[in-house]
Amino acid sequence: MRRDAFLKSLLALGAASALPGTSWANANLKMMIPANPGGGWDSTGRALGKALQDAGVATSVTFENKGGAAGALGLAQFVNASKGDPNALMVMGAVMLGGLISNKPPVSITQCTPIARLTGEYNVFVLPANSPFKTMAEVIEQMKKDPGSVKWGGGSRGSTEHIAAAMIARAVGVDPSKINYVAFRGGGEATAAILGGNVTIGGSGYSEFAQYIEAGKMKAVGVTSEARLKGIAVPTLKEQGIEVVISNWRGVYGAPGITPAQQKALADMVVKATRSKSWAEALEKNGWTPMLLTGKEFADFVDRDFAALRATMVKAGMV
């Protein structure tokens, strides 16, 4: 038997019979996506699932979408249904932290097990194609006249686009508590609202709006990055005189109560997945910036980001 065929046979055997706590025990994974289909968490979770299989560290990945409350509903289900399960993963990120700060649900991300930060993405703000406004400056001018007349559409309350909208208001001298922010349960709903002209301006990661921007169905008027994004001709907020920079990162957590060995096994699997061809293709397709971080470094990062987001939201009048 050829060596590669032997190794594949060994992998299959190990996946079926390995002891709990080993990486082979995680061959059949369950992925909680705490958002409706069509958004950034959904695309991240499904891209990671494909990469895990392509990397040969998972034989199957099943997905469950549970949207609402900036991920808190999915988080609650994950906490209650997955305790001690070494095969369970949940997509999360900065949006969930913002939602936890804003909504104060009875569950917390600290109940789960940190595995890895995966990517980072800046927000882009867009106008519907038929909008009477053409630039961010025109939107700002209207907001200064009547803050409530400008409807900002995006993800759940506490999402990075919600925080960015409040930061924009504060930066231009408008009371952030007076902004009219319309929260949606997922990226798909927000996209539909923008395309339908049901909001004045919408925000999300560039990958979620790219096809509509390129087709002329949305007009991009600003990104929340420090400098212009590579290959994307959209001005930053900073170059338009609005001192706002904020990024949206995404990652995965494991279930509550798994062992350190099981935590490391999941992290090792995710690391291998991020080295796969399909993950590289997903990064390119979606314009995601790789930001891999695992172990204690990831846990410490989450603690720092939670504190920083809270401070930003307090200054913006959101907490």
C-alpha positions as CSV (number, residue, x, y, z in Angstrom):
1,M,0.0,0.0,0.0
2,R,1.3,3.5,-0.9
3,R,2.3,5.7,2.1
4,D,-0.4,8.3,1.3
5,A,-3.1,5.7,1.0
6,F,-1.9,4.1,4.3
7,L,-2.1,7.5,6.0
8,K,-5.6,8.1,4.7
9,S,-6.7,4.7,6.0
10,L,-5.1,5.4,9.3
11,L,-6.9,8.7,9.5
12,A,-10.3,7.1,8.8
13,L,-9.6,4.5,11.4
14,G,-8.5,7.0,14.0
15,A,-11.6,9.2,13.4
16,A,-13.8,6.3,14.3
17,S,-12.0,4.9,17.3
18,A,-9.8,7.6,18.9
19,L,-10.0,8.3,22.6
20,P,-11.9,11.5,23.7
21,G,-9.6,14.5,23.8
22,T,-7.5,13.6,20.8
23,S,-7.8,15.6,17.5
24,W,-9.3,12.6,15.8
25,A,-12.3,12.7,18.2
26,N,-13.2,16.0,16.5
27,A,-13.6,14.5,13.0
28,N,-17.4,15.2,12.9
29,L,-17.8,18.8,13.9
30,K,-20.9,20.9,14.7
31,M,-20.7,24.6,13.9
32,M,-23.1,27.1,15.6
33,I,-23.5,30.2,13.5
34,P,-25.3,32.7,15.9
35,A,-26.8,34.7,13.0
36,N,-29.2,34.3,10.1
37,P,-27.8,33.1,6.7
38,G,-26.2,35.6,4.4
39,G,-24.0,37.6,6.8
40,G,-20.3,37.7,7.8
41,W,-20.6,35.1,10.5
42,D,-22.4,32.7,8.2
43,S,-19.8,33.0,5.4
44,T,-17.0,32.7,7.9
45,G,-18.4,29.6,9.5
46,R,-19.1,27.9,6.2
47,A,-15.7,28.8,4.8
48,L,-14.0,27.5,7.9
49,G,-16.1,24.3,7.7
50,K,-15.0,23.7,4.1
51,A,-11.3,24.4,5.0
52,L,-11.4,22.0,8.0
53,Q,-12.5,19.2,5.6
54,D,-10.1,20.2,2.8
55,A,-7.3,20.2,5.4
56,G,-8.2,16.6,6.3
57,V,-8.9,17.3,9.9
58,A,-12.7,16.9,9.8
59,T,-14.7,14.3,7.9
60,S,-17.9,16.3,8.2
61,V,-19.1,19.7,9.5
62,T,-22.8,20.4,10.2
63,F,-24.1,24.0,10.5
64,E,-26.9,25.5,12.6
65,N,-28.0,29.2,12.2
66,K,-29.6,30.9,15.2
67,G,-29.8,34.6,14.7
68,G,-30.8,37.5,17.0
69,A,-29.6,39.9,19.7
70,A,-26.0,40.3,18.2
71,G,-25.5,36.5,18.6
72,A,-26.8,36.2,22.1
73,L,-29.6,33.8,21.2
74,G,-27.1,31.5,19.4
75,L,-24.7,31.8,22.3
76,A,-27.3,30.8,24.8
77,Q,-28.2,27.8,22.8
78,F,-24.6,26.9,22.3
79,V,-23.9,27.2,26.1
80,N,-26.9,25.1,27.1
81,A,-26.7,22.4,24.4
82,S,-22.9,21.9,24.0
83,K,-21.4,21.6,27.5
84,G,-18.4,19.4,27.4
85,D,-18.7,18.6,23.7
86,P,-15.2,18.6,22.1
87,N,-16.8,18.5,18.6
88,A,-18.6,21.9,18.9
89,L,-17.5,25.2,17.6
90,M,-19.3,28.6,17.5
91,V,-18.5,31.6,15.2
92,M,-18.2,34.9,17.1
93,G,-16.4,38.2,17.0
94,A,-16.4,41.9,17.8
95,V,-20.1,42.2,17.1
96,M,-20.9,39.7,19.8
97,L,-18.8,41.6,22.3
98,G,-20.6,44.8,21.4
99,G,-24.0,43.1,21.8
100,L,-23.1,41.7,25.2
101,I,-22.1,45.1,26.4
102,S,-25.2,46.8,24.9
103,N,-27.9,44.2,25.7
104,K,-26.5,42.5,28.9
105,P,-28.0,39.1,28.2
106,P,-28.0,36.3,30.9
107,V,-25.3,34.4,29.0
108,S,-21.6,35.4,28.5
109,I,-18.9,34.4,26.1
110,T,-16.7,33.8,29.2
111,Q,-18.8,30.6,29.7
112,C,-17.3,29.2,26.5
113,T,-13.7,28.2,25.5
114,P,-11.6,30.5,23.3
115,I,-10.1,28.7,20.3
116,A,-8.9,31.2,17.6
117,R,-9.3,34.6,16.1
118,L,-9.5,34.2,12.3
119,T,-9.9,37.3,10.3
120,G,-10.4,41.1,10.4
121,E,-12.6,43.2,8.2
122,Y,-13.3,46.9,8.0
123,N,-16.9,48.3,7.6
124,V,-18.1,50.0,4.5
125,F,-21.0,52.4,4.4
126,V,-23.3,52.3,1.4
127,L,-26.2,54.2,-0.1
128,P,-29.1,52.6,-2.0
129,A,-28.6,53.2,-5.8
130,N,-31.7,55.5,-5.9
131,S,-30.7,57.5,-2.8
132,P,-31.1,61.3,-3.1
133,F,-27.7,61.5,-1.4
134,K,-24.4,60.9,-3.3
135,T,-21.7,61.3,-0.7
136,M,-21.1,60.8,3.0
137,A,-20.8,64.5,3.4
138,E,-24.4,64.9,2.2
139,V,-25.6,62.3,4.7
140,I,-23.7,64.1,7.5
141,E,-25.2,67.4,6.5
142,Q,-28.7,65.9,6.7
143,M,-27.9,64.3,10.1
144,K,-26.8,67.6,11.5
145,K,-30.1,69.2,10.5
146,D,-32.3,66.3,11.7
147,P,-30.5,63.2,13.3
148,G,-33.7,61.1,13.3
149,S,-34.3,61.6,9.6
150,V,-31.2,59.5,8.7
151,K,-31.9,55.8,9.1
152,W,-28.7,53.8,9.6
153,G,-29.1,50.1,8.8
154,G,-26.9,47.3,9.9
155,G,-26.5,44.3,12.2
156,S,-27.8,43.9,15.7
157,R,-27.5,46.5,18.3
158,G,-23.9,46.8,19.4
159,S,-22.5,45.6,16.1
160,T,-19.4,47.3,14.7
161,E,-21.4,49.3,12.2
162,H,-23.7,50.5,15.0
163,I,-20.7,51.6,17.0
164,A,-19.2,53.2,13.9
165,A,-22.4,55.1,13.2
166,A,-22.4,56.4,16.8
167,M,-18.7,57.3,16.5
168,I,-19.4,59.2,13.2
169,A,-22.2,61.2,14.9
170,R,-19.9,62.1,17.8
171,A,-17.1,63.0,15.5
172,V,-19.2,65.5,13.6
173,G,-20.9,67.1,16.6
174,V,-24.2,65.2,16.7
175,D,-25.5,63.6,19.9
176,P,-24.9,59.8,19.3
177,S,-28.0,59.0,21.4
178,K,-30.2,60.7,18.8
179,I,-29.1,58.6,15.8
180,N,-31.8,56.5,14.2
181,Y,-30.2,53.0,14.0
182,V,-32.2,50.2,12.5
183,A,-30.9,46.8,13.7
184,F,-31.4,43.6,11.6
185,R,-31.0,40.0,12.7
186,G,-28.5,39.2,9.9
187,G,-26.6,40.5,6.9
188,G,-29.2,39.2,4.5
189,E,-31.9,41.3,6.1
190,A,-29.8,44.4,6.2
191,T,-28.8,44.0,2.5
192,A,-32.5,43.6,1.5
193,A,-33.4,46.8,3.4
194,I,-30.7,48.8,1.7
195,L,-31.5,47.5,-1.8
196,G,-35.2,48.3,-1.1
197,G,-34.4,51.8,0.0
198,N,-35.8,51.2,3.5
199,V,-32.8,52.8,5.2
200,T,-30.9,55.9,4.3
201,I,-27.4,54.4,4.7
202,G,-26.2,50.9,5.5
203,G,-23.0,49.4,7.0
204,S,-21.3,46.1,7.0
205,G,-18.1,44.3,6.0
206,Y,-17.1,45.0,2.4
207,S,-17.5,41.4,1.3
208,E,-21.2,41.4,2.1
209,F,-21.9,44.4,-0.2
210,A,-19.2,43.8,-2.8
211,Q,-21.4,42.3,-5.5
212,Y,-24.0,45.0,-5.1
213,I,-21.4,47.8,-5.2
214,E,-19.9,46.3,-8.3
215,A,-23.3,45.9,-10.0
216,G,-24.2,49.6,-9.2
217,K,-27.0,48.6,-6.9
218,M,-25.3,50.3,-3.9
219,K,-22.9,53.3,-3.8
220,A,-20.0,53.0,-1.3
221,V,-19.3,56.3,0.4
222,G,-16.8,55.4,3.1
223,V,-14.8,52.7,4.9
224,T,-13.7,52.6,8.5
225,S,-10.0,51.7,7.8
226,E,-6.9,53.8,8.5
227,A,-6.0,53.8,4.8
228,R,-7.8,52.8,1.6
229,L,-8.4,49.1,1.1
230,K,-6.2,47.5,-1.5
231,G,-8.0,47.3,-4.9
232,I,-11.1,49.1,-3.6
233,A,-11.7,52.7,-4.7
234,V,-13.7,53.8,-1.7
235,P,-12.5,56.8,0.4
236,T,-11.9,56.3,4.1
237,L,-13.8,58.2,6.7
238,K,-10.6,59.8,7.9
239,E,-9.7,61.3,4.5
240,Q,-13.2,62.8,4.5
241,G,-12.4,64.6,7.8
242,I,-14.3,62.1,10.0
243,E,-11.9,60.7,12.6
244,V,-13.3,57.2,12.9
245,V,-11.4,53.9,12.5
246,I,-12.8,50.6,13.6
247,S,-12.4,47.0,12.5
248,N,-14.6,43.9,12.8
249,W,-12.7,40.7,13.7
250,R,-14.2,37.2,13.7
251,G,-13.2,34.0,15.4
252,V,-14.4,30.7,16.9
253,Y,-15.0,29.4,20.4
254,G,-15.4,25.9,21.7
255,A,-18.0,24.6,24.1
256,P,-18.1,25.2,27.9
257,G,-16.3,22.7,30.0
258,I,-14.0,21.0,27.5
259,T,-10.5,20.0,28.7
260,P,-7.3,21.9,27.9
261,A,-6.3,19.0,25.7
262,Q,-9.5,19.2,23.7
263,Q,-9.2,23.0,23.4
264,K,-5.7,22.6,22.0
265,A,-6.9,19.8,19.6
266,L,-9.5,22.2,18.2
267,A,-7.0,25.0,17.9
268,D,-4.6,22.8,16.1
269,M,-7.3,21.8,13.7
270,V,-8.3,25.4,13.0
271,V,-4.7,26.3,12.4
272,K,-4.3,23.5,9.8
273,A,-7.6,24.6,8.2
274,T,-6.2,28.2,7.8
275,R,-3.3,26.7,5.8
276,S,-5.6,25.1,3.3
277,K,-6.1,26.2,-0.3
278,S,-9.8,26.7,0.2
279,W,-9.2,29.1,3.1
280,A,-6.8,31.1,1.1
281,E,-9.4,31.3,-1.6
282,A,-12.0,32.5,0.9
283,L,-9.7,35.2,2.2
284,E,-9.2,36.5,-1.4
285,K,-12.9,36.2,-2.4
286,N,-14.2,38.0,0.7
287,G,-11.4,40.6,1.2
288,W,-10.7,39.3,4.7
289,T,-7.4,40.1,6.4
290,P,-5.9,37.0,8.1
291,M,-5.5,37.7,11.8
292,L,-4.8,34.2,13.3
293,L,-4.4,34.1,17.0
294,T,-4.8,31.1,19.4
295,G,-4.4,30.0,22.9
296,K,-3.8,32.5,25.8
297,E,-2.9,35.2,23.3
298,F,-6.4,35.0,21.8
299,A,-8.1,34.9,25.3
300,D,-6.1,38.0,26.4
301,F,-7.0,39.8,23.1
302,V,-10.7,39.2,23.7
303,D,-10.4,40.6,27.2
304,R,-8.6,43.7,26.0
305,D,-11.0,44.2,23.1
306,F,-14.0,43.9,25.3
307,A,-12.7,46.6,27.6
308,A,-11.8,48.9,24.6
309,L,-15.2,48.4,23.0
310,R,-17.0,49.2,26.2
311,A,-15.0,52.4,26.6
312,T,-15.8,53.4,23.0
313,M,-19.5,52.7,23.4
314,V,-19.6,54.7,26.7
315,K,-18.0,57.7,24.9
316,A,-20.5,57.3,22.1
317,G,-23.4,57.3,24.5
318,M,-24.4,53.8,23.7
319,V,-24.0,52.4,27.3
